[in-house]
């Protein structure tokens, strides 16, 4: 490696500066060692100060596939120049995969004619630039053949390397049992698990012979990926130009393998291995998809059938499969199952609180006493949350909710099921109890109704209710007090406003009456008196003038008497109103030369009446009498004032010429009477006809307050 400063280039001992530091400004601290030919730096310490922009022609040349593979996709798209040498592990037209001592990489646009195309094992020099699709690759510009060489030693990938895409375009060898053949693809059971291996160059008919064999597959491995998202597909790879070698052919009869007891699987056996078939026998205690187990004596074993098989708890079977020993109990993968009979299930092992967590119980039939804590339901199972001493676990039953609807939390249960542990190497971190039937649950004690939890809950609820009630009562009391104070203030304000309005209305009415009655009359008297100066009038004319002045003065006195009567608070009772109306009618009609007949009751209740009501009733009577005098040409009037059924009834009947009192009588007087009575909550009814006289009936309720008064 070399650094360049203002004085020139300085060599750095070793490969401390990797390619990702190229064209970066560094702050270097080192030991300087000078020789005759150059200057060396040892014990280098550096810090990146900044990146120095560079053009494509300034990018460093990459000489190993590993350097190219380390580039991120964005860096590879910058087009680094490359010059690598290696063996061809795959070719197709203008594309090849070349692998040097560090790794393999895909190369496109190889400038070689198809007839003279590359062959596997040839050794090439390739010059070009980097590019990227799923991973970094090379766009070839010039190639040089060095001759026919040998394929590199294949890598033996781990399970993680197989599924994470890191060995893309590497020459590898994968070993495993062929568990399935689909078209031109094999499914291999490897040490780590199953992997789907596509072999594009192989025919489906040729692959059928490898079913159930132990094989080694060598070739150029490509990670299966999505061309749009560039994400690899876990558990799927392609193997190009694959070579298949059979390590162990498929047995003619898998059940011809020697029989082993379950407790012998964990003992030393020089012939044992992950790809060595094992045959066991026992009785099935659990048979559901993904959950198959059998017992042989006190030992249990899980097995994963190669194909679906109808099994029931109690079936006696022989099982042949490939052992996996890393879980809580042995597991036979790709198992073939053969029924040999049926028998009742063995007696379950009774577990105590102290012996719950042990790998010896896994996949065996056990019995546990525990307290039910809660009940849940998932898509297909009923889940029982249980507690045995300080330990908690779940029991799972494939049944409808109705099957366990009688269970209540707090019940003491005795459960019989298959112990299904979770852990590795025989260590149990947690477990489930897999129940085969609702009959596996037996209630041995119902929960007491008055439990401590319920008592505490009841006390808590009671205290909460009392607290809420106290807070609510306090808030309600405060709201009532605030509302009461507000209502008092509003009532006081309204009373004061009503009183003020009544006073203003009364003052306005008095002012109007004084102006209308007294003012006009006094003005006429003043005009009559002012007409005196000048030539003295004749005695007859002077007498007429004095007669008019006297009449006007008496009218003023009568009007003033009415006003005084209305504003006198001692007159605000019904007897004074009836008496005043009677005397007024008699005096008014007699002065007009009309006979008046009054009917007034002897006993009149002392009902209070407001000044406005008295004023409205008086004006209504006055207007009725005025209409009789002016328009009726009557000679007699009968006026009746009566109190009956909580109403004041005033009836005025004349023997005048009458008028048509149809639905729409003409004249303002009739409408004024209706409006005036309606304004105080009363009613006016008029019956009349031509030449039959008129009857006016005024009614006012004494038991209710008139509107707006």
Secondary structure by P-SEA (a helix, b strand, c coil): cccccccccccccccccccccccccccccbbbbbcccbbbbcbbbbbbcbbbbbccccbbbbccaaaaaaccccccccccbbbbbbccccccccbbbbbcccbbbbbccccccccccccccccbbbbbbbbbcccccccccbbbbcccccccccccccccccccccccccccccccccccccccbbbbbcccbbbbbbbccccccccccccccccccccbbbcccccccccccccbbbbccbbbbbcccccccccccccccccccccccccccccbbbbbbbbbccccccccccccccbbbbbbbccbbbbccccccccbbbbbccccccccccbbbbbcccccccbbbbbccccccccccccccbbbbbbbccccccccbbbbbbbcccccbbbbbcccccccccccccbbbbbbbbbbbbcccccccbbbbbbccccccccccccccccaaaaaaaaaaaaaaaaaaaaaaaaaaaaaaaaaaaaaaaaaaaaaaaaaaaaaaaaaaaaaaaaacaaaaaaaaaaaaaccccccccaaaaaaaaaaaaaaaaaaaaaaaaaaaaaccccccaaaaaaaaaaaaaaaaaaacbbbbbbbbcccccccccaaaaaaaaaaaaaaaaaaaccccccbbbbbbbccccbbbbbbbbcccccccccccccaaaaaaaaaaaaacbbbbbbbcccbbbbbbbbbbcccccccc
